[in-house]
Amino acid sequence: MRLRTDSPSLALMPSHRWQIWVRAFRLHFVLPSVLPGIMGAVIAWSQGFPLKPLPFLLVVVGVAVNHFGLNMIDDVFDYLHIVDLKKSNEKNPFTGGSGVLPDGLLTVREMLAASALCFAATIFIGLYLTYVCGGTVLILGLIGMASSIFYTMPPVKFGYRGFGELGLLINFGPVIVLGSYFVQAGQLAWEPLLASLIMGFMMWSMIIINEIPDYEADRGGGKNNLVVRFGRKTAVSLYAGGLSLAYLTPPAGICFQLLSPYTLLAWASMPLAWRSLKILTRYLEDPIQMAPANLAMIKVHALTGAALIGAYLLQGIWPA
């Protein structure tokens, strides 16, 4: 392991500093936190619980800020473990971290300090919501934060041991949705849990497809995720399996009267998912050519989340 603390590139003037931080935050990967946070609150509202605006806003801000911290600390420890070393013009733009460390735009110390500030803000928000809403928020919050910090941070670094995909499925599905639902409803329920699995399976597939272009780098750095363990061809099946479970959950839930019939709106993202799968299988061993598949999956997740939020808004207005 090596520590790099060299100064950022002088090629960028101070007026561009904000652009570097926007890139470090990886904003295009933050919607997977925000959408489940909104969804949990909307499900509670559709069931007749009055919306609490301030707690709702704090949940959305809290999960977003926590995700910023996760993105940056993940960048740091992948970089220190010699996993993410490619410069931005050498890799798939949707995988392998933000690239600000290999490009010399920020230092390890700056990234760690920024991630610490993000986690501190998350803790402050979580403690306030615990005080206002109850101890269940603290339990779910601790699970979410611990998973974010120890995804790549030693000695746990469960993302290096084949548990990262499952951990993110749980955290970006049930943990966020149930936490947001509890803040509004003051209780837990089966419907938000089942609905959260749709987003969880989507997150599973997003992680898998983002790990495939990094196969060689991850294997060389000892990051034994599922793609490294089972290979790229099996990873395609894991990717398709996650999508399949996500799309099968709404009809199954509707059949058992556990989900709103409107949740079938989640199927609106199927054409994009199919396109992503076709590109993936065609360019399985070409990380750069695979980039449109990664982008399509980001859109699949976003469209599915938006469709589910819309489904429960409809459920609240015109109960099915």
ZALO-289161 format. One record per residue (C-alpha): residue number from 1; residue in one letter; x negated, y negated, z. Coordinates in nm, 2 decimals, always signed. Example, Ala and Ser with C-alpha at 12.3 -4.5 7.8 and 13.67 -1.06 7.14 Angstrom:
<recs>
+-----+------+--------+--------+--------+
!  nr ! rest !      x !      y !      z !
+-----+------+--------+--------+--------+
!   1 !    A !  -1.23 !  +0.45 !  +0.78 !
!   2 !    S !  -1.37 !  +0.11 !  +0.71 !
+-----+------+--------+--------+--------+
</recs>
This chain:
<recs>
+-----+------+--------+--------+--------+
!  nr ! rest !      x !      y !      z !
+-----+------+--------+--------+--------+
!   1 !    M !  +0.00 !  +0.00 !  +0.00 !
!   2 !    R !  -0.13 !  -0.34 !  -0.08 !
!   3 !    L !  -0.03 !  -0.69 !  +0.01 !
!   4 !    R !  -0.02 !  -0.97 !  -0.24 !
!   5 !    T !  +0.01 !  -1.33 !  -0.12 !
!   6 !    D !  -0.14 !  -1.53 !  -0.41 !
!   7 !    S !  +0.02 !  -1.86 !  -0.50 !
!   8 !    P !  +0.30 !  -1.89 !  -0.75 !
!   9 !    S !  +0.22 !  -1.97 !  -1.11 !
!  10 !    L !  +0.14 !  -2.34 !  -1.16 !
!  11 !    A !  +0.29 !  -2.32 !  -1.51 !
!  12 !    L !  +0.63 !  -2.39 !  -1.35 !
!  13 !    M !  +0.69 !  -2.75 !  -1.23 !
!  14 !    P !  +0.86 !  -2.81 !  -0.89 !
!  15 !    S !  +1.18 !  -2.91 !  -1.07 !
!  16 !    H !  +1.21 !  -2.55 !  -1.19 !
!  17 !    R !  +1.18 !  -2.41 !  -0.84 !
!  18 !    W !  +1.55 !  -2.34 !  -0.80 !
!  19 !    Q !  +1.55 !  -2.13 !  -1.12 !
!  20 !    I !  +1.29 !  -1.90 !  -0.97 !
!  21 !    W !  +1.50 !  -1.85 !  -0.65 !
!  22 !    V !  +1.81 !  -1.79 !  -0.86 !
!  23 !    R !  +1.62 !  -1.52 !  -1.04 !
!  24 !    A !  +1.49 !  -1.38 !  -0.71 !
!  25 !    F !  +1.85 !  -1.36 !  -0.58 !
!  26 !    R !  +1.95 !  -1.15 !  -0.89 !
!  27 !    L !  +2.30 !  -1.30 !  -0.90 !
!  28 !    H !  +2.43 !  -1.06 !  -1.16 !
!  29 !    F !  +2.40 !  -0.78 !  -0.90 !
!  30 !    V !  +2.59 !  -0.97 !  -0.62 !
!  31 !    L !  +2.94 !  -0.92 !  -0.76 !
!  32 !    P !  +2.94 !  -0.55 !  -0.64 !
!  33 !    S !  +2.95 !  -0.70 !  -0.28 !
!  34 !    V !  +3.19 !  -0.99 !  -0.34 !
!  35 !    L !  +3.46 !  -0.80 !  -0.53 !
!  36 !    P !  +3.51 !  -0.53 !  -0.26 !
!  37 !    G !  +3.51 !  -0.81 !  +0.00 !
!  38 !    I !  +3.79 !  -0.98 !  -0.19 !
!  39 !    M !  +3.97 !  -0.65 !  -0.26 !
!  40 !    G !  +4.00 !  -0.55 !  +0.11 !
!  41 !    A !  +4.16 !  -0.88 !  +0.20 !
!  42 !    V !  +4.41 !  -0.86 !  -0.10 !
!  43 !    I !  +4.51 !  -0.51 !  +0.00 !
!  44 !    A !  +4.59 !  -0.63 !  +0.35 !
!  45 !    W !  +4.79 !  -0.92 !  +0.21 !
!  46 !    S !  +4.98 !  -0.69 !  -0.03 !
!  47 !    Q !  +5.09 !  -0.49 !  +0.28 !
!  48 !    G !  +5.24 !  -0.80 !  +0.44 !
!  49 !    F !  +4.95 !  -0.92 !  +0.66 !
!  50 !    P !  +4.91 !  -1.31 !  +0.64 !
!  51 !    L !  +4.59 !  -1.41 !  +0.48 !
!  52 !    K !  +4.34 !  -1.57 !  +0.72 !
!  53 !    P !  +4.15 !  -1.82 !  +0.50 !
!  54 !    L !  +3.84 !  -1.88 !  +0.72 !
!  55 !    P !  +3.77 !  -1.51 !  +0.80 !
!  56 !    F !  +3.83 !  -1.43 !  +0.43 !
!  57 !    L !  +3.58 !  -1.69 !  +0.32 !
!  58 !    L !  +3.32 !  -1.58 !  +0.58 !
!  59 !    V !  +3.35 !  -1.22 !  +0.47 !
!  60 !    V !  +3.28 !  -1.32 !  +0.11 !
!  61 !    V !  +2.99 !  -1.54 !  +0.20 !
!  62 !    G !  +2.85 !  -1.29 !  +0.45 !
!  63 !    V !  +2.84 !  -1.00 !  +0.20 !
!  64 !    A !  +2.70 !  -1.22 !  -0.07 !
!  65 !    V !  +2.42 !  -1.35 !  +0.15 !
!  66 !    N !  +2.34 !  -1.01 !  +0.28 !
!  67 !    H !  +2.31 !  -0.89 !  -0.08 !
!  68 !    F !  +2.07 !  -1.17 !  -0.15 !
!  69 !    G !  +1.86 !  -1.04 !  +0.14 !
!  70 !    L !  +1.88 !  -0.68 !  +0.01 !
!  71 !    N !  +1.77 !  -0.78 !  -0.34 !
!  72 !    M !  +1.47 !  -0.97 !  -0.21 !
!  73 !    I !  +1.35 !  -0.71 !  +0.05 !
!  74 !    D !  +1.40 !  -0.44 !  -0.21 !
!  75 !    D !  +1.18 !  -0.63 !  -0.45 !
!  76 !    V !  +0.91 !  -0.67 !  -0.19 !
!  77 !    F !  +0.88 !  -0.31 !  -0.08 !
!  78 !    D !  +0.91 !  -0.17 !  -0.43 !
!  79 !    Y !  +0.63 !  -0.41 !  -0.52 !
!  80 !    L !  +0.41 !  -0.31 !  -0.22 !
!  81 !    H !  +0.47 !  +0.06 !  -0.30 !
!  82 !    I !  +0.35 !  -0.01 !  -0.65 !
!  83 !    V !  +0.68 !  +0.07 !  -0.81 !
!  84 !    D !  +0.80 !  -0.26 !  -0.96 !
!  85 !    L !  +0.48 !  -0.40 !  -1.12 !
!  86 !    K !  +0.59 !  -0.47 !  -1.48 !
!  87 !    K !  +0.62 !  -0.83 !  -1.58 !
!  88 !    S !  +0.96 !  -0.95 !  -1.69 !
!  89 !    N !  +0.87 !  -0.93 !  -2.07 !
!  90 !    E !  +0.76 !  -0.57 !  -2.03 !
!  91 !    K !  +1.08 !  -0.41 !  -1.89 !
!  92 !    N !  +1.45 !  -0.37 !  -1.91 !
!  93 !    P !  +1.59 !  -0.70 !  -1.78 !
!  94 !    F !  +1.86 !  -0.53 !  -1.57 !
!  95 !    T !  +1.63 !  -0.29 !  -1.38 !
!  96 !    G !  +1.30 !  -0.28 !  -1.19 !
!  97 !    G !  +1.37 !  -0.59 !  -0.97 !
!  98 !    S !  +1.37 !  -0.96 !  -1.05 !
!  99 !    G !  +1.01 !  -0.96 !  -1.16 !
! 100 !    V !  +0.92 !  -1.28 !  -0.97 !
! 101 !    L !  +0.64 !  -1.10 !  -0.78 !
! 102 !    P !  +0.46 !  -0.93 !  -1.08 !
! 103 !    D !  +0.50 !  -1.26 !  -1.27 !
! 104 !    G !  +0.33 !  -1.45 !  -0.98 !
! 105 !    L !  +0.62 !  -1.69 !  -0.93 !
! 106 !    L !  +0.67 !  -1.62 !  -0.56 !
! 107 !    T !  +0.46 !  -1.46 !  -0.29 !
! 108 !    V !  +0.55 !  -1.16 !  -0.07 !
! 109 !    R !  +0.56 !  -1.39 !  +0.23 !
! 110 !    E !  +0.80 !  -1.63 !  +0.06 !
! 111 !    M !  +1.03 !  -1.34 !  -0.04 !
! 112 !    L !  +1.02 !  -1.19 !  +0.31 !
! 113 !    A !  +1.09 !  -1.52 !  +0.47 !
! 114 !    A !  +1.39 !  -1.59 !  +0.24 !
! 115 !    S !  +1.53 !  -1.24 !  +0.30 !
! 116 !    A !  +1.50 !  -1.29 !  +0.68 !
! 117 !    L !  +1.69 !  -1.61 !  +0.66 !
! 118 !    C !  +1.97 !  -1.43 !  +0.46 !
! 119 !    F !  +1.99 !  -1.15 !  +0.71 !
! 120 !    A !  +2.00 !  -1.41 !  +1.00 !
! 121 !    A !  +2.29 !  -1.59 !  +0.83 !
! 122 !    T !  +2.47 !  -1.25 !  +0.79 !
! 123 !    I !  +2.42 !  -1.17 !  +1.16 !
! 124 !    F !  +2.56 !  -1.51 !  +1.26 !
! 125 !    I !  +2.87 !  -1.46 !  +1.04 !
! 126 !    G !  +2.91 !  -1.10 !  +1.16 !
! 127 !    L !  +2.89 !  -1.20 !  +1.53 !
! 128 !    Y !  +3.15 !  -1.47 !  +1.48 !
! 129 !    L !  +3.39 !  -1.23 !  +1.30 !
! 130 !    T !  +3.33 !  -0.97 !  +1.57 !
! 131 !    Y !  +3.43 !  -1.23 !  +1.84 !
! 132 !    V !  +3.74 !  -1.33 !  +1.64 !
! 133 !    C !  +3.85 !  -1.00 !  +1.50 !
! 134 !    G !  +3.71 !  -0.72 !  +1.71 !
! 135 !    G !  +3.44 !  -0.46 !  +1.76 !
! 136 !    T !  +3.51 !  -0.27 !  +1.44 !
! 137 !    V !  +3.36 !  -0.55 !  +1.24 !
! 138 !    L !  +3.04 !  -0.51 !  +1.44 !
! 139 !    I !  +3.02 !  -0.14 !  +1.37 !
! 140 !    L !  +3.08 !  -0.18 !  +1.00 !
! 141 !    G !  +2.85 !  -0.48 !  +0.98 !
! 142 !    L !  +2.56 !  -0.29 !  +1.15 !
! 143 !    I !  +2.60 !  +0.00 !  +0.91 !
! 144 !    G !  +2.59 !  -0.24 !  +0.61 !
! 145 !    M !  +2.29 !  -0.44 !  +0.74 !
! 146 !    A !  +2.09 !  -0.14 !  +0.84 !
! 147 !    S !  +2.15 !  +0.02 !  +0.50 !
! 148 !    S !  +2.04 !  -0.30 !  +0.33 !
! 149 !    I !  +1.72 !  -0.34 !  +0.53 !
! 150 !    F !  +1.61 !  +0.02 !  +0.54 !
! 151 !    Y !  +1.69 !  +0.10 !  +0.18 !
! 152 !    T !  +1.32 !  +0.05 !  +0.09 !
! 153 !    M !  +1.17 !  -0.07 !  +0.41 !
! 154 !    P !  +0.94 !  +0.18 !  +0.60 !
! 155 !    P !  +0.95 !  +0.40 !  +0.79 !
! 156 !    V !  +1.31 !  +0.49 !  +0.69 !
! 157 !    K !  +1.32 !  +0.38 !  +0.32 !
! 158 !    F !  +1.61 !  +0.62 !  +0.25 !
! 159 !    G !  +1.62 !  +0.50 !  -0.11 !
! 160 !    Y !  +1.28 !  +0.68 !  -0.16 !
! 161 !    R !  +1.42 !  +1.01 !  -0.01 !
! 162 !    G !  +1.71 !  +1.08 !  -0.24 !
! 163 !    F !  +1.98 !  +0.92 !  -0.02 !
! 164 !    G !  +1.99 !  +0.58 !  -0.18 !
! 165 !    E !  +2.27 !  +0.65 !  -0.42 !
! 166 !    L !  +2.50 !  +0.79 !  -0.16 !
! 167 !    G !  +2.42 !  +0.51 !  +0.08 !
! 168 !    L !  +2.51 !  +0.25 !  -0.17 !
! 169 !    L !  +2.83 !  +0.43 !  -0.26 !
! 170 !    I !  +2.94 !  +0.42 !  +0.10 !
! 171 !    N !  +2.83 !  +0.06 !  +0.17 !
! 172 !    F !  +2.95 !  -0.10 !  -0.15 !
! 173 !    G !  +3.28 !  +0.09 !  -0.13 !
! 174 !    P !  +3.43 !  +0.19 !  +0.21 !
! 175 !    V !  +3.21 !  -0.03 !  +0.44 !
! 176 !    I !  +3.28 !  -0.36 !  +0.27 !
! 177 !    V !  +3.64 !  -0.29 !  +0.17 !
! 178 !    L !  +3.74 !  -0.16 !  +0.52 !
! 179 !    G !  +3.55 !  -0.44 !  +0.69 !
! 180 !    S !  +3.73 !  -0.70 !  +0.49 !
! 181 !    Y !  +4.07 !  -0.52 !  +0.54 !
! 182 !    F !  +4.01 !  -0.50 !  +0.91 !
! 183 !    V !  +3.93 !  -0.87 !  +0.94 !
! 184 !    Q !  +4.27 !  -0.95 !  +0.79 !
! 185 !    A !  +4.49 !  -0.66 !  +0.93 !
! 186 !    G !  +4.33 !  -0.59 !  +1.26 !
! 187 !    Q !  +4.34 !  -0.21 !  +1.19 !
! 188 !    L !  +4.21 !  +0.05 !  +0.94 !
! 189 !    A !  +4.42 !  +0.24 !  +0.70 !
! 190 !    W !  +4.40 !  +0.52 !  +0.43 !
! 191 !    E !  +4.50 !  +0.30 !  +0.13 !
! 192 !    P !  +4.20 !  +0.06 !  +0.15 !
! 193 !    L !  +3.97 !  +0.36 !  +0.22 !
! 194 !    L !  +4.09 !  +0.55 !  -0.09 !
! 195 !    A !  +4.09 !  +0.23 !  -0.31 !
! 196 !    S !  +3.73 !  +0.16 !  -0.19 !
! 197 !    L !  +3.61 !  +0.49 !  -0.33 !
! 198 !    I !  +3.68 !  +0.36 !  -0.68 !
! 199 !    M !  +3.43 !  +0.08 !  -0.63 !
! 200 !    G !  +3.20 !  +0.32 !  -0.45 !
! 201 !    F !  +3.19 !  +0.56 !  -0.74 !
! 202 !    M !  +3.13 !  +0.27 !  -0.98 !
! 203 !    M !  +2.84 !  +0.16 !  -0.76 !
! 204 !    W !  +2.70 !  +0.51 !  -0.77 !
! 205 !    S !  +2.70 !  +0.51 !  -1.15 !
! 206 !    M !  +2.55 !  +0.16 !  -1.16 !
! 207 !    I !  +2.26 !  +0.27 !  -0.94 !
! 208 !    I !  +2.20 !  +0.58 !  -1.15 !
! 209 !    I !  +2.19 !  +0.40 !  -1.48 !
! 210 !    N !  +1.96 !  +0.14 !  -1.34 !
! 211 !    E !  +1.72 !  +0.40 !  -1.21 !
! 212 !    I !  +1.69 !  +0.58 !  -1.54 !
! 213 !    P !  +1.48 !  +0.31 !  -1.72 !
! 214 !    D !  +1.25 !  +0.31 !  -1.41 !
! 215 !    Y !  +1.20 !  +0.69 !  -1.41 !
! 216 !    E !  +0.82 !  +0.68 !  -1.48 !
! 217 !    A !  +0.75 !  +0.39 !  -1.24 !
! 218 !    D !  +0.96 !  +0.54 !  -0.96 !
! 219 !    R !  +0.80 !  +0.88 !  -1.00 !
! 220 !    G !  +0.45 !  +0.73 !  -1.00 !
! 221 !    G !  +0.53 !  +0.52 !  -0.68 !
! 222 !    G !  +0.68 !  +0.81 !  -0.49 !
! 223 !    K !  +1.04 !  +0.68 !  -0.51 !
! 224 !    N !  +1.21 !  +1.02 !  -0.51 !
! 225 !    N !  +1.56 !  +0.90 !  -0.60 !
! 226 !    L !  +1.81 !  +1.14 !  -0.77 !
! 227 !    V !  +1.69 !  +1.05 !  -1.12 !
! 228 !    V !  +1.33 !  +1.14 !  -1.02 !
! 229 !    R !  +1.43 !  +1.45 !  -0.84 !
! 230 !    F !  +1.65 !  +1.60 !  -1.12 !
! 231 !    G !  +1.54 !  +1.42 !  -1.43 !
! 232 !    R !  +1.69 !  +1.18 !  -1.69 !
! 233 !    K !  +1.91 !  +1.44 !  -1.86 !
! 234 !    T !  +2.08 !  +1.54 !  -1.53 !
! 235 !    A !  +2.11 !  +1.18 !  -1.44 !
! 236 !    V !  +2.34 !  +1.13 !  -1.74 !
! 237 !    S !  +2.57 !  +1.38 !  -1.59 !
! 238 !    L !  +2.55 !  +1.21 !  -1.25 !
! 239 !    Y !  +2.63 !  +0.88 !  -1.42 !
! 240 !    A !  +2.93 !  +1.02 !  -1.61 !
! 241 !    G !  +3.04 !  +1.21 !  -1.30 !
! 242 !    G !  +3.06 !  +0.89 !  -1.09 !
! 243 !    L !  +3.26 !  +0.72 !  -1.36 !
! 244 !    S !  +3.50 !  +1.01 !  -1.39 !
! 245 !    L !  +3.56 !  +1.02 !  -1.02 !
! 246 !    A !  +3.63 !  +0.65 !  -1.02 !
! 247 !    Y !  +3.89 !  +0.68 !  -1.30 !
! 248 !    L !  +4.05 !  +0.99 !  -1.15 !
! 249 !    T !  +4.10 !  +0.83 !  -0.81 !
! 250 !    P !  +4.39 !  +0.60 !  -0.90 !
! 251 !    P !  +4.62 !  +0.87 !  -1.05 !
! 252 !    A !  +4.53 !  +1.11 !  -0.76 !
! 253 !    G !  +4.61 !  +0.84 !  -0.50 !
! 254 !    I !  +4.93 !  +0.75 !  -0.68 !
! 255 !    C !  +5.03 !  +1.11 !  -0.70 !
! 256 !    F !  +5.00 !  +1.14 !  -0.32 !
! 257 !    Q !  +5.16 !  +0.79 !  -0.27 !
! 258 !    L !  +4.84 !  +0.65 !  -0.12 !
! 259 !    L !  +4.77 !  +0.39 !  -0.38 !
! 260 !    S !  +4.97 !  +0.14 !  -0.57 !
! 261 !    P !  +5.07 !  +0.24 !  -0.92 !
! 262 !    Y !  +4.92 !  -0.09 !  -1.04 !
! 263 !    T !  +4.57 !  +0.06 !  -0.96 !
! 264 !    L !  +4.59 !  +0.22 !  -1.30 !
! 265 !    L !  +4.48 !  -0.12 !  -1.43 !
! 266 !    A !  +4.13 !  +0.00 !  -1.33 !
! 267 !    W !  +4.14 !  +0.20 !  -1.65 !
! 268 !    A !  +4.10 !  -0.12 !  -1.85 !
! 269 !    S !  +3.73 !  -0.08 !  -1.82 !
! 270 !    M !  +3.72 !  +0.26 !  -1.98 !
! 271 !    P !  +3.62 !  +0.15 !  -2.33 !
! 272 !    L !  +3.32 !  -0.04 !  -2.19 !
! 273 !    A !  +3.22 !  +0.26 !  -1.98 !
! 274 !    W !  +3.24 !  +0.49 !  -2.29 !
! 275 !    R !  +3.02 !  +0.24 !  -2.48 !
! 276 !    S !  +2.77 !  +0.24 !  -2.20 !
! 277 !    L !  +2.75 !  +0.62 !  -2.19 !
! 278 !    K !  +2.70 !  +0.64 !  -2.57 !
! 279 !    I !  +2.41 !  +0.39 !  -2.56 !
! 280 !    L !  +2.26 !  +0.57 !  -2.26 !
! 281 !    T !  +2.26 !  +0.91 !  -2.43 !
! 282 !    R !  +2.12 !  +0.76 !  -2.75 !
! 283 !    Y !  +1.83 !  +0.57 !  -2.59 !
! 284 !    L !  +1.78 !  +0.78 !  -2.28 !
! 285 !    E !  +1.40 !  +0.76 !  -2.30 !
! 286 !    D !  +1.37 !  +0.40 !  -2.43 !
! 287 !    P !  +1.42 !  +0.16 !  -2.14 !
! 288 !    I !  +1.43 !  -0.15 !  -2.35 !
! 289 !    Q !  +1.68 !  -0.02 !  -2.60 !
! 290 !    M !  +1.89 !  +0.11 !  -2.31 !
! 291 !    A !  +1.94 !  -0.25 !  -2.17 !
! 292 !    P !  +2.29 !  -0.29 !  -2.34 !
! 293 !    A !  +2.41 !  +0.02 !  -2.15 !
! 294 !    N !  +2.30 !  -0.13 !  -1.82 !
! 295 !    L !  +2.47 !  -0.46 !  -1.91 !
! 296 !    A !  +2.79 !  -0.28 !  -2.01 !
! 297 !    M !  +2.79 !  -0.10 !  -1.67 !
! 298 !    I !  +2.76 !  -0.43 !  -1.49 !
! 299 !    K !  +3.07 !  -0.54 !  -1.69 !
! 300 !    V !  +3.25 !  -0.22 !  -1.61 !
! 301 !    H !  +3.20 !  -0.26 !  -1.24 !
! 302 !    A !  +3.31 !  -0.63 !  -1.26 !
! 303 !    L !  +3.62 !  -0.56 !  -1.47 !
! 304 !    T !  +3.72 !  -0.26 !  -1.25 !
! 305 !    G !  +3.69 !  -0.47 !  -0.94 !
! 306 !    A !  +3.89 !  -0.76 !  -1.09 !
! 307 !    A !  +4.16 !  -0.52 !  -1.22 !
! 308 !    L !  +4.20 !  -0.37 !  -0.87 !
! 309 !    I !  +4.23 !  -0.72 !  -0.71 !
! 310 !    G !  +4.49 !  -0.80 !  -0.98 !
! 311 !    A !  +4.67 !  -0.47 !  -0.90 !
! 312 !    Y !  +4.71 !  -0.56 !  -0.54 !
! 313 !    L !  +4.81 !  -0.92 !  -0.61 !
! 314 !    L !  +5.09 !  -0.77 !  -0.83 !
! 315 !    Q !  +5.17 !  -0.52 !  -0.56 !
! 316 !    G !  +5.22 !  -0.81 !  -0.32 !
! 317 !    I !  +5.44 !  -1.01 !  -0.56 !
! 318 !    W !  +5.64 !  -0.72 !  -0.72 !
! 319 !    P !  +5.61 !  -0.41 !  -0.50 !
! 320 !    A !  +5.61 !  -0.09 !  -0.71 !
+-----+------+--------+--------+--------+
</recs>
